[in-house]
Amino acid sequence: MTRQLTPGRFRGLKSSSLAGRDVFGIVAFDQRGSYRRMMPPDSSYGDLVRFKKEVIGALSSEASAILTDPTYGIDAAMRMNGKSGLLLALEKSGYSGDSSYRKTELIPGWTAEKIRKAGANAVKFMVYYNPQSEALAAELEAMIRQVVDECHRWDLPVFLEPMSYSVDPDIAKESAAYAAVRAEIVIETARRLSRTGADVLKMEFPLDIQYDRDQASWRRACAKLSDASAVPWVLLSAGVDFEQFKPQAQIACECGASGFLAGRAIWKEAATIRAADRRVFLRGTASERLKQLLAIAAAESRPWSDFYTPPASSETWYENYA
């Protein structure tokens, strides 16, 4: 059953989609804290801004949209290809609390209103979330609803990114013990958070492929995620190599995802090569990776318009438009 969206949210999703198709092929470069650690330690603010501008400038002519941040990415956003949509991050980088009790904070002085005024088509909001965290999960769900309501007040669609983590300090997310319960956590997260009002979920692959290489299992898990989600979802790359991400994207899209929202799988090597070689890498290898992923999204993804319809029009629709 489809749901009618308001004009701004419907246009926001359209403007972030591949031309002629209601699916997403979005390049992400909104890292901040991890970005500083990725770059040489003596990198200045100008260096960090310049590198984002190089990456986004090179890839925005192909991507359906670009996701970036207000700290280092606004200069790139103002100079990227005009046919690409723009998503801006709302949350503060990282988390407060300890590693097994992660709380999300908003960027001070940064709001949905400012994101709308900056010309973005949508908001990205990331939270660390584990449904097993009980009281914290309930607190985060309430926070998500408040954020979504505020973004919708400015008629901006919300791409909600829940990142799973272990609530047991003795069990690392990269461990076999966590891998055994990862699918259950990711799928239950999709079930719960797709009912908070967010328009699109940006989801992790539900299995850890270091421990489960059976693509039949991948298909079952992705199909369960699609069944659980009440809204469209896109696959994030979580920093894996392109060779790992491509088959994940293929299966996710075949099993109900509405495309991808990926970053480092496409461009991460550019951070470690000489500036003189970056242009060649970005225009060559990174661009070719993006094209391969876009072909998968275009051919295999479930359109987000399976979930949403445009607003009804009338002679006086604008009189009650909030």
HELIX and SHEET records of a PDB file:
HELIX    1   1 PRO A    7  SER A   15  1                                   9    
HELIX    2   2 GLY A   33  MET A   38  1                                   6    
HELIX    3   3 TYR A   45  LEU A   59  1                                  15    
HELIX    4   4 ILE A   74  ARG A   79  1                                   6    
HELIX    5   5 ALA A  112  LYS A  117  1                                   6    
HELIX    6   6 PRO A  131  SER A  133  5                                   3    
HELIX    7   7 ALA A  135  ARG A  153  1                                  19    
HELIX    8   8 ALA A  176  LEU A  193  1                                  18    
HELIX    9   9 GLN A  215  ALA A  228  1                                  14    
HELIX   10  10 PHE A  242  GLU A  254  1                                  13    
HELIX   11  11 ARG A  264  TRP A  267  1                                   4    
HELIX   12  12 LYS A  268  THR A  272  5                                   5    
HELIX   13  13 ALA A  275  PHE A  281  1                                   7    
HELIX   14  14 LEU A  282  ALA A  286  3                                   5    
HELIX   15  15 SER A  287  GLU A  300  1                                  14    
HELIX   16  16 TRP A  304  ASP A  306  5                                   3    
HELIX   17  17 TRP A  317  ASN A  320  5                                   4    
SHEET    1   A 2 ARG A   3  GLN A   4  0                                        
SHEET    2   A 2 TYR A 308  THR A 309  1                                        
SHEET    1   B 9 PHE A  24  PHE A  29  0                                        
SHEET    2   B 9 ALA A  65  THR A  68  1                                        
SHEET    3   B 9 GLY A  85  ALA A  89  1                                        
SHEET    4   B 9 ALA A 122  TYR A 128  1                                        
SHEET    5   B 9 VAL A 158  MET A 163  1                                        
SHEET    6   B 9 VAL A 200  MET A 203  1                                        
SHEET    7   B 9 TRP A 233  LEU A 236  1                                        
SHEET    8   B 9 GLY A 259  ALA A 262  1                                        
SHEET    9   B 9 PHE A  24  PHE A  29  1                                        
END                                                                             
